[in-house]
Amino acid sequence: MSTFQIYPAIDMRGGKCVRLVQGDYNQETVYGDSPFDMAKQFADGGATWIHMVDLDGAKEKKRVNHEYVIKAAKELDAYIQIGGGIRTEEDVMFYLNQGVDRVILGSIAVNQPDFTKKLLTTYGSKIAIGLDARDGFVATNGWLETSKVKAVELGKELAKYGAETFIFTDISRDGMLSGPNVAACAELAEATKKAVIASGGVSQIQDLVDLRQEASKGVAGAIIGKALYTNQFTLTQALQEERKDAN
């Protein structure tokens, strides 16, 4: 039986903790002045993992808000995974060498598949593949473009090269509090035989219940952002769900 993890999310822009709606930089809400303080709050609240995203990095295609990520990795009693702005092997090594536990490759998984396979062969489980899908097709470059690649097909291909963890986002649901796409997560997990973390749309505890019921298929966790920031439920409540036995 797969274990199921809760990943509270910190999206960073301009050194602040923000949320966007469907990746739209014009629909931003600031929820905190310090990404590190927010990460500390989550770690102190019992989170095992923290999911951090460098939104500036994703847009500018280079690391921007990395100082907060490194500080969290070094000072907090939680595992840190980071996505956004990771375009080179040097970026991957930079984070891993400073204590970050997992680095997420997004756009380059589609745009540079050979390079991505090389990184997977080298770093294995330290790399997660972010598959952000619009109508089943992978979107890239901060969701500004939709490729002709199906998320499930790309997942199956990269699994052959050592991808152990996929983070699946249904863009239509991100920041909308409309519920995650449970079926698509389960489909990807079954197709790849790897762990799939659901991202986007979690709005109530029942969403976590629904996702956890697919743990046997490989749905291995949920990234929660807006629901925590708007007090739909608490981190404590989410972690209680994480710790229930998945039957």
N, C-alpha and C positions, 0 to 999 in steps of 0.2 A: 504494500500500500504506500502510495506517495505521501510524503508529508506536505502539509499545506501551510504556506507562510503569508503573513501580512506584511506589505511593504508600504509604509506611509511615505508620501511623495513630497519632495521639495523641488519646485521649479524655480530656477534662479534667472533673474533678469535685472541688469543694472545693479547688481549687488543686493537685490531685495528678493524676498520670497513671494512669488506671484502665482496666479493661475490664469490661463488663457481659455477661451471657449473655442473648441475645435481647432486649436492651434493658431487662432487668429490673433496676431500681435496687436491689433486694434481693439480687441476685447479682453483687456487685462484688468485683473483685480489684484491689488497688493495686500498680502495677508501678514507680512512681517518685514521689519527692516533688516533682519539678520538671518540668513540661511543657517548659519551655525547654531544660533540660539534655538531655532525651530528644530534642527536635528537633535540638539541636546534634550529638548523637551520630549521628543519622540523616544530617544534612547532611555531617558529617565523614566518614561512611561512604560518601558518594558519591551519595546520593539527590538526584535532580533536583527532585522535588516532595515535599512533606510535607502530609498530610491531617490537619487538626485539627478536633476536634468539641467544642463547649461543651455538655456534657451538662446542666449546671445551667441553661444558657441555654435549651436545648430544653424543659426542664421548666417553667421560670419565664417563658418567652416573652419574654425580654429578654437582652441581653448580660451575661454574668457574668465569664467567665474571659478577657476580651479582652486583658488586659495581656500575657499570655504569647504570644498570637498576634502582637501588634504588635511585641514584642521579637524574635520569630523572624523576622518579615518584614523588620525593619530591620537585624538583625545577622547573619543567616545567608545563606550562598551557596546558597539553594534557593528554589524557588517555593513559596508557601504558599497552600493553599485552606482555607477555614473554613466550617463549618456549625454550626447550633445557635443558637437564640435570635435569629435574624435575621428580624425581623417588619416593619420599616419601611424606606423608602428612606433614611432617615437612618442606619440600621444599615449598609446597603450602602455608602453614601458614606463612613462612618466608617472602614470597613476598607479600601476601595479607596484612599482618600486617604492612608492610612498605609502603603501599600506592599504590602498583601495582593494576591495576583494573581487569585484567583477566590473568589467568594462563593457559597455553596450555599443555594438556597432549597428548603425541604422542605415542611412543612405548608401554608405559604401558597400553594404552587403548586396545591394542591387546594382549599383553603378560600377563596382570593381569586384566582381565575384572571385576572380583568381587571387587577388590580393587578400580577400576575406578568407579564402580557403587556406592560404599560407598562414595567416594569423591564427586560424583555428588549429592548424597542425602544430603550431609553435606553442600556443598558450592554452589550448583545450578549454577546460571548464571555467577558466578565468574570463572567458569571453561569452557574453550573451548576445543573441541576435534580436534586434528590435524589428519586428514586422508590423508596420503600421499600414492598415488596409482600408481602402475605400471600395466598397462593393466587391471585396475579395481580392482586389489588385493592390499591390504594394505602392504606397506613396513615398516620395523622397523629398529631400531638401526642405525640411521644415514643413512638410505636407503641402508644399506649393505645387508639386508636380505628381501626377499619377503615372506609374509605369505600366507596361503591358505584361508584367510578371505577376502570376498568381501567388499569393502568400503561401499556400499549401505546397506548391511546386518548388518554390525557393527553399522552403523549410526542409523538404525531403532531400533536396540536393545538398544543402549545407550540413545536414545531419550526417551524411556520408563522410564528411571531412572533420567530424569531431564536435560539431555544435551540440551542446548538452542542454542548453536553456534558451528558450524563445520567449520574448515578451510581445504579446499580441495586443494591438490596439485597433479597435474599430473606430475610425476617426469620427464617424457620424454620431458616436455616443460620447466622445470625450468632452468633459466639462459640462455635459448636459444633464447629469444626474438621471439618466433614462434607463439605467441598468446595463450591465456588460453583455456582450454577445457570447453567452455561455456556449451555444452550439458551435460557433466558429472556433472557440478555444479548444473545445473537446475534439473537434474535427482535426485541427492542427496537431494536437497531442497524439491522436490515434494514427495520423498519417506519418508523423516523424518518429514516433515511439520515444519522444523526448519530453522533458518538462516544459510546460507552457504556463507563463504567468500572465494573468489577465490584466489589462490596463484600460482605463477609460470607462466611465459610466456607472461605477459603483455608487449607489445612492442610499442603500439601506442594508441592514444586517441580513435580510433575506437573500440579497445578491450574493453574499459570502456563503450562505448556506447552499445556494444553488451551485455555485462554483465548486465548493468543497465536495459536493456529491459526485463531481466528475474527477475526483482525485485519483480514482483507480485507473482512469484513462490517461492520466498524466497531467491534469490541470493542477499546477503545483503552488499556486498563490494568486494574490490579488494586490495590485497597486492602487492605493487609495489616496486621492488628493482632495478635491473640492468637498467631498462629503465630510471629511474631518474638519476642514476650515470653516464650513458653514454649519457645523454642529448637527448634521443629520444623525450622527451617532458618535460615540467617543472611541478613542484608540483602545481603551480598556475593554469596551464591548467587542470591538473587532478582534482583539487578542484572545478573548474568551472563546470566540468562534474558531480561531486558529488552533486552539489547544484541545478542542473536542476531538474525540476519536473519530476519524473519517471511516464510516462504515458503508 
